Every structure is written in C-alpha cells, then in structure tokens.
Amino acid sequence: MRGERRVAGWVACILGSLLAGGGAAAGDWPEFRGPTAMGISTAKDLPVRWSSTENVVWKQAIPGTGWSSPVLRDGRIYLTTAVETDSGGLVLKVLALDARKGTPLWDTVVFESPVKGPSIHSKNGQASPTPIVTADRIFVHFGHHGTAALDLKGGVVWRQNAIQYTPVHGNGGSPALVDGLLVFGVDGEKDPRVVALDAADGKIRWETPRVTPAKRKFSFSTPLVVGESGKRQVISPGSGAVCAYDPKTGTELWRVRYGEGYSVVPRPVLADGMLFLASGYDRPVLHAIRTGGMGDVTDTHVAWTLAKGAPNTPSMVVVGDLLYCVSDSGIASAVETKTGTVVWSERLGGDFSASIVYADGRLYYQNEVGVGFVVKPGRTFEVLAKNDLGERTLASYAVDDGALFIRTAGNLYRIGK
C-alpha cells in the first residue's frame, strides 16, 4: 500500500504541473503512453473483464491499417491510418471519433504517395507512430513520409516532408512535444539523428547526429522529456546508446553506451531519480541509469542491468518500488527499481508488442492476438482476469475514466462497464 500511495502522489504531482501549464485534463490520454508519457493514469472505474461481446460499449471499424495508438482529449479520439489505393499508392489519414459513441466525426488526408515505399516488417505498418493532441492542435508523424499539424476540426495547419531518409522495417517512433518543439528520432538505414521541428510552423529548428559504433543504425524509440522548466532534457534511445539532449539547441548532454543494441523500441520511464530502458535486439538488456550526469556516463551512472525477461518492444511501467516489464515472448516480470532484483517472473502467454498500462490500481497487458491480462501489482504474481477480443492487436491502450480504448487490426473498441 505504501508503494501505491507513493506512485499516486507522484502521478498527481505530474498531472498537476501539466494542468498548470495548460496541458490535458487528468482524464485525457494525449500522447503515446498517456498524460505522464509513462503508461500511468489516474482514471477510475476501469473494466476488469471483457470479451468481443462483454463490456463492449461500442466497436467502430477503422479503414486502412495502422498500429498507432489512439489518443484522447475533450471527449474525442484521434488516430492515424494508412489506406492503400487500387493503383498501388498510399494515402495517410487522420481520423477523429466521438469517444462516447464511437461516431466518426471527420477524416483528413495528410499525405499521398503514388507508391507504398520501402517494405515494412510484418509487425509494423505505414501508420505506426502515435499522434499528440493539445488544446488546439493534433501533431501526426509518419516517419519518412512526413510530419504534420492539424487543427481540431481536421484542417491541415502545416506539413513537413523535407526530412528524407531510408527506413528499415518501416516507421515506429512517436514524437515528443517540449517547449514548442516536436522532437523525434530519424533512425533509418544510415546517418541516424534526432530532429526538432517548430510546433508552430513545422520548420526544422535543429538536427543532431547520433554517433555510435553500432553497425545497425535503425531504431524506433519515442523520446521522453524529463526535468522542470529551464532544465528539461530529451532522453532519446537509439542504436548503440541512449543520449540526453538540450531541447533548445539539440546539444548532447550525456550518454550511456550499450554496444551493438539496435532496433530499440520501448520508450524510457523515469522514477526515483533513475531512468529505465531496454537496449534493443538481438539481446535486449534492461538498464537502470542514475540521472544527473554529464558526458559519457556509461561507467559511472549505470546502477544495474538485467538481461532475463527484458523487452524488445513493449514499454515498461513503474509502480511504487517495482518496475514491471513484459518480454516480446510473454514473460512478465516485477523488478526492484533500486537493486534490479527480480521479485517474480511469470509467463502470461502469447507474444507482446503493446506497452503496459497502470490505472485504477491494476496493471493492464495486451498480447498480439487480442488477449488482455489484468494483473494485480505487488510482490506476489496474481492474474485478475484474462480477456480475449479475438482480433490481432499491437497498439497500446488509451485510458479514460470508466473506459479502455483498444485498437485492433480492423476496429477500435471502447471497453467499459
């Protein structure tokens, strides 16, 4: 209980600062991994059990394909999708739906291409990065296809497709919004870098190369913004190293190397002065990194590492003094944040890509064939429910009071009581 009270207070503090700065309301889910960007919500009254027929408030077919997660603000759901044309081209769209009823409100074509582009991984799509929604803008990112801003009525404010590169396996990393800048990784076949666009007009404000010895340059991670105003850092994992950047200038502040780790996907999480992240294929390793360093801090700031059960794809979550993760092969673990000691490690079943959510005192996991696991947090492993939608899904949940929003290969569900 003490750990749960501590995390509740910490979440309330983060959400309070967001609200003070004009950010999203506590019940909203405005970006990948929600209002804290780390998979934690203060939403209440969430369902524990569901199926394709039980506790389904509504189910809405989504045209095209895509694994971007839904985002939520002021009673509206936004998500992206890719539609292949009869001539072999590609149309990239943004959709808005009424969150209460599931009714489509509008859809806007953002980019069109006469060809689909380079081949993608079977677990990827042309619309995998998750949008960001603010009080007056929706920012959408389609990797090498481009980035755009829309108003809340679906009008395009600006488009940016001058950042050209060759992706490997498609696109995946979502952007982060910090101090009027939209920051994301450009980690393709070669010349990896981190880029910041002006959120007002889409112009490039800075580009910082990633210089690491990793032979495979491609990665898909989403940056995490940490720190207070005036001292913020953008934490961005890539192939070979995780680096922190000054959001104003793009200057690299510190880095931790992890060898040949590549195709890094999970978004980092921060708790109790430590960052937790995974280092990518072929052998993922969890790294616990003490914050506050400058320069190359590999030898001084890595508190512990853990290889067994580390994820390649799903992002983690911290509740109290435990870090929860799930490997791509379905091994769920609880790990002490201070020591790296594994408290429990159990097989859930199936393969996993979606990130873990903590809300309403429970942990929510989703595997790739549509089975959602509800697990009680703590030092004893306890599955509260196993819920099968019967549809493939790789997207992560969006959360609101009384509801989970789950995107599958063909539909968007509102699950609620």
C-alpha positions in Angstrom: 0.0 0.0 0.0 2.8 2.4 0.8 4.2 2.0 -2.7 0.8 2.6 -4.3 0.3 5.7 -2.2 3.7 7.0 -3.3 3.1 6.4 -7.0 -0.4 8.0 -6.7 1.2 11.2 -5.2 3.9 11.3 -7.8 1.3 10.9 -10.6 -0.8 13.7 -9.1 2.2 16.0 -9.0 3.0 15.4 -12.7 -0.6 15.9 -13.7 -0.9 19.0 -11.6 2.1 20.5 -13.4 0.5 19.6 -16.8 -2.8 21.3 -15.9 -1.0 24.4 -14.5 0.7 24.7 -17.9 -2.5 24.4 -19.9 -1.9 20.7 -20.6 -4.5 18.0 -21.0 -7.0 17.2 -18.2 -6.2 14.3 -15.9 -8.8 12.1 -17.7 -7.3 12.6 -21.1 -4.7 10.4 -22.9 -3.0 13.0 -25.2 0.1 11.1 -26.5 1.8 7.7 -26.6 1.7 6.3 -23.1 -0.7 8.9 -21.8 -0.5 12.1 -19.7 2.7 11.2 -17.9 4.2 9.6 -21.1 5.0 6.6 -19.0 1.8 4.5 -19.1 0.2 5.7 -15.8 -3.3 7.1 -15.5 -5.4 8.4 -12.6 -8.6 7.1 -14.3 -11.0 5.2 -12.2 -13.8 2.7 -12.6 -12.0 0.7 -15.3 -13.2 -2.6 -16.5 -11.5 -5.8 -15.3 -13.3 -8.3 -17.6 -14.3 -8.1 -21.3 -14.6 -10.0 -24.5 -15.7 -9.4 -28.0 -19.3 -9.1 -26.6 -18.9 -8.4 -22.9 -18.4 -4.9 -21.7 -18.1 -3.5 -25.3 -19.6 0.0 -25.2 -19.0 0.4 -28.9 -17.0 -1.1 -31.7 -16.1 1.1 -34.8 -14.5 -0.2 -38.0 -11.3 1.7 -38.9 -10.4 2.0 -42.6 -7.0 1.0 -43.7 -4.2 -0.2 -41.5 -2.0 1.1 -38.7 -0.7 0.4 -35.3 -0.6 4.0 -33.9 -2.3 4.1 -30.5 -5.5 6.1 -30.1 -5.2 9.5 -28.2 -8.0 11.2 -26.3 -8.8 14.8 -25.4 -12.1 16.5 -24.5 -14.3 13.6 -25.5 -12.7 12.9 -28.9 -10.5 10.1 -30.1 -7.8 10.7 -32.7 -5.7 8.1 -34.6 -3.9 7.7 -37.9 -4.3 5.1 -40.6 -2.8 4.2 -44.0 -5.0 3.3 -46.9 -3.6 1.5 -50.0 -5.0 2.7 -53.3 -6.1 0.5 -56.2 -3.1 1.8 -58.2 -0.6 0.7 -55.6 -0.2 4.1 -53.9 -0.7 5.1 -50.3 -3.0 7.6 -48.5 -2.1 8.6 -44.9 -5.0 9.9 -42.9 -6.0 11.3 -39.5 -9.4 10.2 -38.0 -11.5 11.8 -35.3 -14.3 9.9 -33.4 -16.7 10.7 -30.7 -15.2 9.0 -27.6 -18.6 8.4 -26.0 -20.5 7.0 -29.0 -17.7 5.9 -31.4 -19.3 8.0 -34.2 -16.8 9.1 -36.9 -16.5 12.9 -36.9 -14.0 13.7 -39.7 -11.1 12.2 -41.5 -8.3 14.2 -43.3 -5.8 13.1 -45.9 -2.4 14.4 -44.8 0.0 12.7 -47.3 -0.5 10.9 -50.5 2.1 8.8 -52.4 1.9 7.0 -55.8 3.9 4.2 -54.2 3.8 2.5 -50.8 7.6 2.9 -50.4 10.1 0.5 -48.9 9.0 -2.8 -47.5 8.0 -3.0 -43.8 8.2 -5.6 -41.1 5.1 -7.8 -40.7 4.6 -6.3 -37.2 4.8 -2.7 -38.5 2.6 -0.5 -40.6 2.7 2.7 -42.5 0.9 4.5 -39.7 2.6 3.3 -36.5 3.7 6.5 -34.7 1.1 7.8 -32.3 -0.3 11.4 -32.6 -0.1 14.1 -29.9 -3.2 16.2 -29.2 -3.1 19.6 -27.4 -5.8 22.2 -26.7 -5.8 23.3 -30.4 -3.5 21.0 -32.4 -3.0 17.4 -33.4 0.5 16.5 -34.4 0.9 13.5 -36.6 4.1 11.7 -37.7 4.5 9.2 -40.4 8.3 8.7 -40.3 9.9 9.1 -43.7 6.6 10.1 -45.2 6.4 13.3 -43.2 5.0 15.1 -40.2 2.1 17.5 -39.9 -0.1 19.6 -37.6 -3.9 19.8 -37.9 -6.5 21.9 -36.0 -9.2 20.1 -34.1 -11.6 20.4 -37.0 -9.3 18.4 -39.2 -7.8 21.3 -41.2 -4.1 20.9 -42.0 -2.0 23.7 -40.5 1.4 22.7 -41.9 3.1 19.7 -43.5 6.8 18.9 -43.3 8.3 16.2 -45.6 11.7 17.6 -46.3 13.4 15.1 -43.9 14.3 12.4 -46.3 15.9 9.0 -45.2 15.6 5.3 -46.0 13.7 3.5 -43.2 14.4 -0.1 -42.2 11.2 -2.2 -41.5 9.1 0.9 -41.7 8.4 3.6 -39.1 7.6 3.3 -35.4 8.8 6.0 -33.0 6.4 8.7 -32.0 7.3 12.4 -31.4 7.6 14.2 -28.1 6.4 17.8 -27.5 8.6 20.1 -25.5 8.8 23.9 -25.2 7.1 24.4 -28.6 9.2 21.8 -30.3 8.3 18.5 -31.8 11.2 16.1 -31.3 11.7 12.7 -32.8 14.4 10.2 -33.9 15.3 9.8 -37.6 16.9 6.3 -37.3 16.9 4.6 -40.7 19.4 2.8 -42.7 22.2 5.3 -42.2 23.0 8.7 -40.8 20.8 8.5 -37.7 19.9 11.7 -35.9 17.4 13.5 -33.7 15.3 16.3 -35.1 13.3 19.1 -33.6 10.5 20.9 -35.6 8.9 24.1 -34.6 5.4 23.1 -33.5 4.0 26.4 -34.8 5.1 26.1 -38.4 6.9 22.8 -38.9 10.3 24.3 -39.7 13.4 22.4 -38.7 15.0 24.0 -35.6 17.9 21.6 -35.1 19.3 18.3 -36.1 21.8 16.4 -34.0 23.6 13.3 -35.4 23.7 10.1 -33.4 27.3 9.0 -33.4 27.7 5.5 -32.0 29.7 2.4 -33.1 26.6 0.3 -33.6 26.7 -1.3 -37.1 22.9 -1.4 -37.5 21.7 2.1 -37.3 17.9 1.8 -37.3 15.7 2.2 -34.2 12.1 3.2 -33.3 12.1 4.6 -29.8 10.0 7.6 -28.7 11.8 10.3 -26.7 11.0 11.0 -23.1 11.0 14.6 -21.8 12.3 14.9 -18.2 13.1 17.7 -15.8 11.5 21.0 -14.9 11.1 24.2 -17.0 14.5 25.6 -17.9 16.2 22.3 -17.1 14.4 19.9 -19.3 16.2 17.1 -21.2 15.0 15.0 -24.1 16.0 11.4 -23.5 16.2 9.5 -26.8 17.5 5.9 -27.1 18.9 4.8 -30.4 21.2 2.1 -31.8 24.3 1.8 -29.6 23.5 4.4 -27.0 20.8 6.4 -25.2 21.5 10.2 -25.2 20.1 13.2 -23.4 19.7 16.4 -25.4 19.1 20.1 -24.6 15.7 20.7 -26.2 16.5 24.3 -27.0 19.7 23.6 -29.0 19.9 19.8 -29.6 23.3 19.7 -27.8 24.1 16.3 -26.4 24.3 16.4 -22.6 25.1 12.9 -21.6 25.1 9.3 -23.0 25.2 5.7 -21.9 26.5 3.2 -24.4 25.1 -0.3 -24.8 27.3 -1.9 -27.5 25.5 -3.2 -30.6 22.0 -2.8 -29.3 19.8 -1.7 -32.3 16.1 -1.6 -33.3 15.4 0.0 -29.9 11.6 0.4 -29.5 10.5 0.9 -25.8 10.0 4.4 -24.5 12.1 5.0 -21.3 10.5 5.5 -18.0 11.7 7.6 -15.0 11.2 7.1 -11.3 13.1 7.9 -8.1 15.9 9.6 -10.0 16.6 6.7 -12.3 15.8 6.0 -16.0 14.8 2.6 -17.1 15.2 1.5 -20.7 15.9 -1.5 -22.9 18.8 -1.7 -25.3 17.2 -3.5 -28.3 17.9 -6.5 -30.5 19.5 -9.1 -30.6 19.9 -9.5 -26.9 17.8 -6.9 -25.0 19.1 -5.7 -21.7 17.3 -3.6 -19.1 19.4 -0.6 -18.0 18.8 1.4 -14.8 20.6 4.7 -15.2 21.0 7.4 -12.4 20.2 10.8 -13.7 22.3 13.9 -13.3 25.4 13.0 -15.3 27.3 14.9 -18.0 29.3 13.5 -20.9 29.8 9.7 -21.3 28.4 8.3 -18.0 28.4 4.6 -19.0 31.0 3.7 -16.3 29.6 5.8 -13.6 25.8 6.1 -13.8 24.5 2.6 -14.7 23.1 1.3 -11.4 22.2 -2.2 -12.7 21.4 -4.2 -15.8 19.2 -7.2 -16.3 19.0 -9.4 -19.4 16.5 -12.1 -18.5 12.9 -11.1 -19.4 13.9 -7.7 -21.0 11.6 -6.4 -23.7 12.4 -5.7 -27.3 9.1 -3.9 -28.0 6.7 -3.2 -25.0 7.4 -0.2 -22.9 7.6 -0.7 -19.1 5.9 0.9 -16.1 7.0 1.7 -12.5 4.5 1.4 -9.6 5.9 2.1 -6.2 9.3 0.4 -5.9 8.8 -2.1 -8.6 9.4 -1.9 -12.4 7.0 -4.1 -14.4 8.0 -5.3 -17.9 7.0 -8.0 -20.3 9.2 -9.6 -22.9 8.1 -10.0 -26.5 7.6 -13.7 -25.8 5.2 -13.0 -23.0 7.4 -13.3 -19.8 6.1 -10.7 -17.3 8.4 -9.6 -14.6 8.5 -7.4 -11.5 11.9 -6.0 -10.7 13.1 -3.9 -7.7 13.9 -0.4 -9.1 16.8 0.2 -6.6 18.6 -3.2 -7.0 17.4 -4.9 -10.2 16.3 -7.9 -8.1 13.6 -9.9 -9.8 10.7 -10.3 -7.5 8.7 -12.5 -9.8 8.8 -13.6 -13.4 5.9 -15.5 -15.0 4.6 -16.4 -18.5 1.4 -14.7 -19.5 1.0 -16.4 -22.8 1.4 -15.2 -26.4 3.7 -12.6 -28.0 3.6 -8.9 -26.9 4.1 -5.5 -28.6 1.7 -3.2 -26.7 3.1 -1.3 -23.7 1.9 -1.8 -20.2 -0.6 0.5 -18.5 -1.1 1.1 -14.8 -4.5 2.5 -13.9 -7.2 2.1 -11.2 -4.8 0.1 -9.0 -4.2 -2.6 -11.7 -1.7 -3.5 -14.5 -3.0 -4.0 -18.0 -1.1 -6.0 -20.6 -2.2 -6.8 -24.1 -0.8 -9.6 -26.3 -0.7 -9.6 -30.1 -3.7 -11.9 -30.7 -6.0 -9.7 -28.7 -5.8 -11.2 -25.2 -5.8 -8.6 -22.4 -4.3 -9.6 -19.0 -5.3 -7.7 -15.8 -2.6 -8.2 -13.1 -2.5 -7.1 -9.5 0.6 -5.0 -8.8 2.8 -6.2 -5.9 5.3 -8.7 -4.8 3.1 -11.7 -5.5 2.0 -12.5 -9.1 -1.7 -12.6 -9.4 -3.7 -12.5 -12.7 -7.1 -10.9 -12.0 -8.6 -11.6 -15.5 -7.8 -12.8 -18.9 -9.9 -11.2 -21.7 -10.0 -12.3 -25.3 -11.1 -9.9 -28.1 -10.3 -12.4 -30.8 -8.5 -9.8 -33.0 -4.9 -9.1 -33.7 -3.6 -6.0 -31.9 -0.2 -4.4 -31.5 -1.3 -1.0 -30.4 -1.2 0.3 -26.8 -4.3 1.3 -24.9 -5.7 4.7 -24.4 -7.4 5.2 -21.0 -10.3 7.3 -19.7 -12.5 7.2 -16.6 -14.5 4.0 -17.0 -13.0 3.1 -20.3 -10.2 1.4 -22.2 -9.8 2.2 -25.9 -8.3 -0.8 -27.8 -7.2 -0.7 -31.4 -7.2 -4.0 -33.3 -6.3 -4.8 -36.9 -9.8 -3.7 -38.1 -11.6 -1.9 -35.3 -11.4 0.5 -32.4 -13.2 -0.7 -29.2 -14.4 1.2 -26.2 -14.4 -1.3 -23.4 -16.3 -0.2 -20.3 -18.8 -1.2 -17.7 
